[in-house]
Amino acid sequence: MENLKGRVAVVTGASKGIGKAIAITLAKCGANLVLNYRRDEPCETLNEVKKYGVTGIAVKADVSIYEEAEKLIDTCLKHMGKIDILVNNAGVSHIGLFMDMKEKDWNNVIDVDIRGVINCTHSVLKYMASKKYGNIVNISSIWGNEGASCEAIYSAAKGAVNSFTKAIAKEMAPSNIRANAVAPGVIDTEMNSWLNPQEKADLLSEIPLGRFGTGEEIGSVVAFLCSESSRYITGKVITVDGGMF
């Protein structure tokens, strides 16, 4: 297990799914946590992380709004005294044909999935640059690499996350700030609960390892990218998809 003892991490969208799993994994590694949420207060996540003897607080903020993203980072600094790790996990999707979408539908996906990443990253860089240290991990998707039918805007937003990650990594490397992305494949979370049995079977047939991934497996990759074990890795998009692509 990676050693993150004494580090402070902000995880956006930490109430459930991959965000919850990432937060718990980081806590297991010794990191103190600021758990961001927009609607569902992460009580269960908070209780879980505290079991590992770390400090944890929950902060409500809509990261798609710059002022709220800035408030999230400021609250972390006020209560924790520093911030070492930012995990931009908050995300939404919209399933359906692009031609049937309304402008409000794609605006919502773009606002959360890419604008939220930009807002939080911009808010944290001022602090990280002054300390000459920081780790940023953005949660992307295999569809940001490959594109998915019926998830055109989600794919576009995650593709933007990948490019943004690579650009920020180059820009901030002289300040000893690393930025990487993790592109999960099909993970067994609520986001995929809409799949019917046949759709699940069809997806499983495309995955060489023969199963969906778990949130904990994504959390382990994030913990690695936040640790000294990966100190020479930056600007990379790590695909975690069971060999699907």
Sequence and secondary structure as in RCSB ss.txt:
>XXXX:A:sequence
MENLKGRVAVVTGASKGIGKAIAITLAKCGANLVLNYRRDEPCETLNEVKKYGVTGIAVKADVSIYEEAEKLIDT
CLKHMGKIDILVNNAGVSHIGLFMDMKEKDWNNVIDVDIRGVINCTHSVLKYMASKKYGNIVNISSIWGNEGASC
EAIYSAAKGAVNSFTKAIAKEMAPSNIRANAVAPGVIDTEMNSWLNPQEKADLLSEIPLGRFGTGEEIGSVVAFL
CSESSRYITGKVITVDGGMF
>XXXX:A:secstr
    TT EEEESS SSHHHHHHHHHHHHTT EEEEEESSS  HHHHHHHHTTT  EEEEE  TTSHHHHHHHHHH
HHHHHS   EEEE       S GGG  HHHHHHHHIIIIIHHHHHHHHHHHHHHHHT EEEEEE  HHHHH  TT
 HHHHHHHHHHHHHHHHHHHHHGGGTEEEEEEEE SBSSGGGTT  HHHHHHHHHT TTSS B HHHHHHHHHHH
TSGGGTT  S EEEESTT  
